[in-house]
Amino acid sequence: MVTTKVPMKPDDAQRRSQRVMLKASVVVLTQGADNKLISETTRTVTVNAHGAMILLGMKVSIGQLLTVRHAGTGEEASCRVVYLSPHQAEKREVGVDFIKPSPGFWRISFPPPDWTNRSPEAKKTTGPSSMPGKSKIKK
C-alpha cells in the first residue's frame, strides 16, 4: 500500500499556546539580496507565546530569518518564517516563530492551553453593563 503524506496546515498541528487576536504595531527587519537592511512597519493579526501572524508586503520565504521589533516597547525578537498565506494581495499573512521562546514579548497574558470559547470564563462579561441595577448613577 502506498501512502501519501499531506502537508499539515498550521491549524492541524497541536497548538503550543493559544492564539490571541491582537493588532500590535511591529517593524519587521531582514537582509535584502544586496545585504542591505530592509524594514517594513506593519501589524500583527494574531499573536501567541511562540510568535505571530503578521501582515507583510515584503517578499519572504519559508525558513527565512527575520527580526520583529515591537513598536510599543522597542523590544526585538529573532524569528523564522513558518507559514505564508496562499493569498497574494498587497500584503499577505506571514506566520513567524520566535527562535527563543519569548512569552512576555507581546506584554499580554495568554489563556491556558486547554481554554476554549466554551470555557466558563468565556461566558462572563465584565463592566457596568454586566451588573444589573448598577448601571444607573444615584445622586
Rosetta silent file (secondary structure, phi, psi, omega in degrees, C-alpha in Angstrom):
SEQUENCE: MVTTKVPMKPDDAQRRSQRVMLKASVVVLTQGADNKLISETTRTVTVNAHGAMILLGMKVSIGQLLTVRHAGTGEEASCRVVYLSPHQAEKREVGVDFIKPSPGFWRISFPPPDWTNRSPEAKKTTGPSSMPGKSKIKK
SCORE:     score description
SCORE:     0.000 S_00000001
   1 L     0.000  135.741  179.646    0.000    0.000    0.000 S_00000001
   2 L  -102.980  130.720  176.774    1.297    3.451   -0.910 S_00000001
   3 L  -113.907  145.376  178.375    0.579    6.351    1.405 S_00000001
   4 L  -109.904  127.961  178.290    0.870    9.978    0.504 S_00000001
   5 L   -84.315  121.669  179.260    1.993   12.417    3.133 S_00000001
   6 L   -96.176  128.426  178.778   -0.184   15.517    3.058 S_00000001
   7 L   -59.884  137.706  179.010    1.461   18.704    4.358 S_00000001
   8 L   -78.693  141.175  170.886   -0.144   19.879    7.566 S_00000001
   9 L   -81.573  158.150  179.378   -1.798   23.242    7.744 S_00000001
  10 L   -54.057  -33.465 -177.656   -0.900   25.373   10.785 S_00000001
  11 L   -75.868  -17.442 -178.205   -4.316   24.620   12.359 S_00000001
  12 L   -76.732  -27.521 -177.172   -3.780   20.846   12.084 S_00000001
  13 L   -77.462  154.085  175.545   -0.811   20.788   14.433 S_00000001
  14 L   -64.454  127.413 -179.074   -1.179   20.721   18.214 S_00000001
  15 L   -75.013  133.749  176.149   -1.035   24.335   19.407 S_00000001
  16 L   -80.285  -28.779  176.482    1.757   25.098   21.862 S_00000001
  17 L  -152.875  156.957 -177.887   -0.092   28.183   23.100 S_00000001
  18 L   -67.254  142.021  172.293   -3.419   29.874   22.477 S_00000001
  19 L   -82.844  143.691  177.500   -3.690   32.413   19.699 S_00000001
  20 E  -129.359  130.000  177.105   -4.964   35.825   20.686 S_00000001
  21 E   -71.437  119.678 -178.094   -6.272   38.385   18.205 S_00000001
  22 L  -150.168  123.007  175.163   -4.080   41.434   18.743 S_00000001
  23 L   -94.199   91.448  178.808   -3.304   44.308   16.398 S_00000001
  24 L  -107.791  134.927  177.031    0.155   45.289   17.602 S_00000001
  25 E   -74.307  131.786  179.381    2.360   47.604   15.557 S_00000001
  26 E  -137.099  158.211  170.877    5.655   45.970   14.624 S_00000001
  27 E  -115.482  126.858  179.177    8.666   46.669   12.443 S_00000001
  28 E  -103.357  129.145 -178.013    9.974   43.675   10.502 S_00000001
  29 E  -121.615  141.508  174.754   13.665   43.736    9.591 S_00000001
  30 E  -157.644  167.980  177.350   15.659   41.436    7.303 S_00000001
  31 E   -87.821  132.200  175.720   18.675   41.409    4.993 S_00000001
  32 L   -81.093  176.978 -179.460   17.940   42.046    1.342 S_00000001
  33 L   -60.631  -29.925 -179.440   19.626   40.260   -1.578 S_00000001
  34 L   -92.639   16.624 -178.954   22.227   43.042   -1.706 S_00000001
  35 L    65.740   12.461  174.537   22.922   42.656    2.071 S_00000001
  36 L   -87.586  147.227  179.787   21.185   45.960    2.795 S_00000001
  37 E   -72.690  129.561  176.888   18.776   46.088    5.705 S_00000001
  38 E  -113.143  137.873  177.194   15.132   46.077    4.637 S_00000001
  39 E  -136.164  153.900  176.961   12.377   47.093    7.047 S_00000001
  40 E  -143.872  130.009  174.584    8.610   47.310    6.946 S_00000001
  41 E   -89.814  127.807 -176.004    6.243   48.795    9.506 S_00000001
  42 E  -151.680 -156.737 -179.692    3.134   46.655    9.803 S_00000001
  43 E  -146.353  161.789  175.679    0.877   44.967   12.378 S_00000001
  44 E   -84.991  157.794  172.030    0.048   41.584   13.800 S_00000001
  45 E  -102.556  -51.330  174.375   -3.193   39.729   13.099 S_00000001
  46 E  -136.851  157.206  176.513   -2.837   37.179   15.907 S_00000001
  47 E  -133.339  159.611  169.261   -0.121   36.504   18.449 S_00000001
  48 E  -147.953  179.246 -175.801    0.829   33.629   20.715 S_00000001
  49 L   -68.107  -12.562 -175.755    3.621   32.930   23.173 S_00000001
  50 L  -113.455    3.482 -178.931    5.742   31.453   20.372 S_00000001
  51 E   160.404 -146.110 -176.618    5.296   34.006   17.569 S_00000001
  52 E  -166.285  165.557  167.012    2.671   35.767   15.495 S_00000001
  53 E  -109.349  121.766 -177.655    0.749   36.046   12.257 S_00000001
  54 E  -122.368  156.825  173.259    1.688   39.356   10.652 S_00000001
  55 E   -91.393  127.469 -174.367    0.664   41.214    7.507 S_00000001
  56 E  -139.625  130.305  177.130    3.689   41.680    5.304 S_00000001
  57 L   -89.761  -30.076 -179.178    4.216   43.305    1.914 S_00000001
  58 L   -68.389  151.076  179.782    7.898   42.391    1.563 S_00000001
  59 L   -80.284  125.982  176.921    8.718   39.100   -0.131 S_00000001
  60 L  -133.964  166.904  178.987    9.861   36.409    2.315 S_00000001
  61 L  -131.882  159.416  179.048   10.226   32.641    2.121 S_00000001
  62 L   -57.550  132.991  179.372    9.667   29.715    4.480 S_00000001
  63 L    91.030  -12.424 -178.830   12.640   29.338    6.813 S_00000001
  64 L   -66.480  139.976  177.225   13.861   32.922    6.319 S_00000001
  65 E   -87.277  135.408  178.419   15.145   34.650    9.452 S_00000001
  66 E  -132.700  162.328  169.074   13.549   37.972   10.401 S_00000001
  67 E  -116.392  130.941  176.976   13.729   40.356   13.320 S_00000001
  68 E  -109.867  126.129  177.455   10.449   41.652   14.724 S_00000001
  69 E  -109.287  122.247  177.620   10.547   44.886   16.719 S_00000001
  70 E   -72.227  116.588 -175.859    7.561   45.628   18.969 S_00000001
  71 L   -64.347  -28.901 -178.535    6.733   49.277   18.173 S_00000001
  72 L   -74.837  -33.104 -175.224    5.292   49.862   21.658 S_00000001
  73 L  -113.752  -19.622 -175.546    8.317   48.651   23.622 S_00000001
  74 L    81.450   -5.265 -179.802   11.207   48.717   21.143 S_00000001
  75 L   -68.050  143.309  179.568   11.999   45.110   22.131 S_00000001
  76 E  -117.797  149.293  176.411   13.269   42.886   19.314 S_00000001
  77 E  -139.453  134.960  174.074   12.970   39.145   18.767 S_00000001
  78 E   -78.929  140.456 -179.820   14.584   36.932   16.127 S_00000001
  79 E  -148.104  168.984 -178.780   12.123   34.687   14.363 S_00000001
  80 E  -123.013  139.239  176.910   11.746   32.307   11.442 S_00000001
  81 E   -72.009  124.466 -178.710    9.060   32.346    8.727 S_00000001
  82 E  -120.569   -9.251 -178.303    6.958   29.188    9.146 S_00000001
  83 E  -154.703  138.312  172.641    3.829   29.977    7.113 S_00000001
  84 E  -126.961  126.146  179.042    2.874   32.018    4.048 S_00000001
  85 L   -67.016  147.788 -179.617   -0.786   32.515    3.200 S_00000001
  86 L   -72.928  -15.705 -177.689   -1.682   31.437   -0.326 S_00000001
  87 L   -81.016  113.702 -179.691   -3.454   34.734   -0.944 S_00000001
  88 L   -98.294   94.170  177.052   -1.062   37.092   -2.707 S_00000001
  89 L  -113.546 -158.302  176.465   -2.514   40.556   -2.227 S_00000001
  90 L   -58.230  -43.271  175.394   -0.831   43.853   -1.352 S_00000001
  91 L  -130.123  143.292  177.365    0.074   42.237    1.970 S_00000001
  92 E  -116.900  158.605  176.825   -0.060   38.555    2.847 S_00000001
  93 E   -78.441  130.529 -179.260   -0.325   36.816    6.182 S_00000001
  94 E  -126.001  123.362  177.171    3.046   35.503    7.331 S_00000001
  95 E   -90.095  130.975  178.851    3.428   33.187   10.306 S_00000001
  96 E  -126.870  143.058  175.077    6.609   33.602   12.337 S_00000001
  97 E  -113.043  134.696  175.359    8.016   31.575   15.237 S_00000001
  98 E   -64.367  141.908  175.801   10.398   33.095   17.765 S_00000001
  99 L   -67.203  -45.674  174.767   13.857   31.485   17.720 S_00000001
 100 L  -109.772  136.236  177.855   13.933   31.656   21.541 S_00000001
 101 L   -53.642  132.116 -177.835   10.666   31.352   23.459 S_00000001
 102 L  -137.970   65.618 -175.571    9.505   34.862   24.373 S_00000001
 103 L   -62.287  -22.892  179.824    6.119   34.611   26.127 S_00000001
 104 L   -90.299   -0.817 -174.945    6.427   38.161   27.532 S_00000001
 105 L   -57.952  -40.455 -175.379    7.201   39.797   24.184 S_00000001
 106 L   -85.817   -7.469  178.051    3.603   40.864   23.495 S_00000001
 107 L    60.768   38.279  174.876    3.001   42.125   27.080 S_00000001
 108 L  -134.228  163.149  174.124   -0.264   40.234   27.454 S_00000001
 109 L   -96.682  131.841 -179.762   -1.408   37.212   29.453 S_00000001
 110 L   -93.882  147.283  175.909   -2.317   34.193   27.372 S_00000001
 111 L   -66.002  158.520  177.920   -5.185   31.837   28.196 S_00000001
 112 L   -64.198  158.011 -176.600   -4.194   28.346   29.385 S_00000001
 113 L   -58.329  -27.516 -177.973   -3.640   25.699   26.658 S_00000001
 114 L   -91.762    7.291 -178.262   -6.926   23.946   27.444 S_00000001
 115 L   -73.822  141.374  172.503   -9.029   27.119   27.180 S_00000001
 116 L  -137.392  170.116  178.007  -11.797   27.287   24.578 S_00000001
 117 L   -71.642   -2.029  174.381  -14.575   29.751   23.866 S_00000001
 118 L   -96.157   -2.867  178.225  -16.802   27.221   25.655 S_00000001
 119 L   -63.924  148.254 -178.947  -14.868   27.632   28.911 S_00000001
 120 H   -54.953  -35.814 -178.726  -16.947   29.135   31.760 S_00000001
 121 H   -65.379  -25.806 -178.873  -14.685   32.213   31.815 S_00000001
 122 H   -71.943  -21.858 -177.583  -15.555   32.945   28.174 S_00000001
 123 H   -85.405  -16.464 -176.585  -19.211   33.392   29.069 S_00000001
 124 L   -78.986  142.933  175.114  -18.603   36.037   31.723 S_00000001
 125 L  -116.371  139.359  178.021  -18.922   39.694   30.881 S_00000001
 126 L  -114.067  159.191  178.399  -17.205   42.371   32.883 S_00000001
 127 L   112.111  173.739 -174.946  -18.015   46.017   33.204 S_00000001
 128 H   -60.252  -33.716 -176.101  -21.017   48.115   34.219 S_00000001
 129 H   -69.655  -17.666 -178.910  -23.400   46.534   31.693 S_00000001
 130 H   -89.636   -2.922 -179.105  -22.945   43.128   33.339 S_00000001
 131 L  -112.957   96.421 -177.674  -24.123   44.299   36.736 S_00000001
 132 L   -58.381  138.616  177.702  -27.909   44.744   36.698 S_00000001
 133 L    81.157   -9.477 -177.686  -29.121   47.704   38.653 S_00000001
 134 L  -100.370   -5.895 -175.552  -25.600   49.125   38.956 S_00000001
 135 L   -81.068  -17.619  178.797  -25.541   50.982   35.675 S_00000001
 136 L   -86.336  136.857  178.822  -27.648   53.908   36.944 S_00000001
 137 L   -89.863  124.646  178.739  -25.800   56.623   38.783 S_00000001
 138 L   -94.603  139.074 -179.906  -27.509   57.649   42.021 S_00000001
 139 L  -107.323    0.000    0.000  -27.189   61.203   43.184 S_00000001
